[in-house]
Amino acid sequence: MGDTLLRTLFNNWIVAIVLICVAASVITSIAKQLRKYGCHRNEVEFKRDLVERGLSIEEIERIVAAKGSATSKASDD
């Protein structure tokens, strides 16, 4: 069964290339989503820590805005 599948893929190399590209795309998408989730969780934990420290809403907004602009400047470099 597995030998037949491999033989079919090698005989139809265009199908094999398309399957490899699709698999790479799916893996890349999953990795991006995991990275976004990790960044989101870090941001939520950071904000929760600021609230637990007793900072006001204005202070938290200012800190988060400053952190966001510093992060965007670092990614531009």
WOPEQUI-V859575 format. One record per residue. N is the residue number from 1. PHI is phi as a letter, one per 40 degrees, with the letter a starting at -180 (NA if undefined). NEAR is the number of other C-alpha atoms within 10 Angstrom. Layout:
N,PHI,NEAR + N,PHI,NEAR
//
This chain:
1,NA,6 + 2,c,7 + 3,c,8 + 4,c,9 + 5,c,10 + 6,c,12 + 7,c,11 + 8,c,13 + 9,c,15 + 10,c,13 + 11,c,11 + 12,b,11 + 13,c,11 + 14,c,11 + 15,c,13 + 16,c,15 + 17,c,13 + 18,c,11 + 19,c,13 + 20,c,12 + 21,c,12 + 22,c,12 + 23,c,12 + 24,c,12 + 25,c,12 + 26,c,12 + 27,c,12 + 28,c,12 + 29,c,12 + 30,c,12 + 31,c,12 + 32,c,12 + 33,c,12 + 34,c,12 + 35,c,12 + 36,c,12 + 37,c,12 + 38,c,12 + 39,c,12 + 40,c,12 + 41,c,12 + 42,c,12 + 43,c,13 + 44,c,12 + 45,c,12 + 46,c,14 + 47,c,17 + 48,c,12 + 49,c,12 + 50,c,17 + 51,c,14 + 52,c,9 + 53,c,9 + 54,g,10 + 55,c,13 + 56,c,11 + 57,c,11 + 58,c,9 + 59,c,13 + 60,c,17 + 61,c,13 + 62,c,12 + 63,c,13 + 64,c,16 + 65,c,12 + 66,c,12 + 67,c,12 + 68,c,12 + 69,c,11 + 70,c,12 + 71,c,11 + 72,c,11 + 73,c,10 + 74,c,9 + 75,c,8 + 76,c,7 + 77,c,5
//
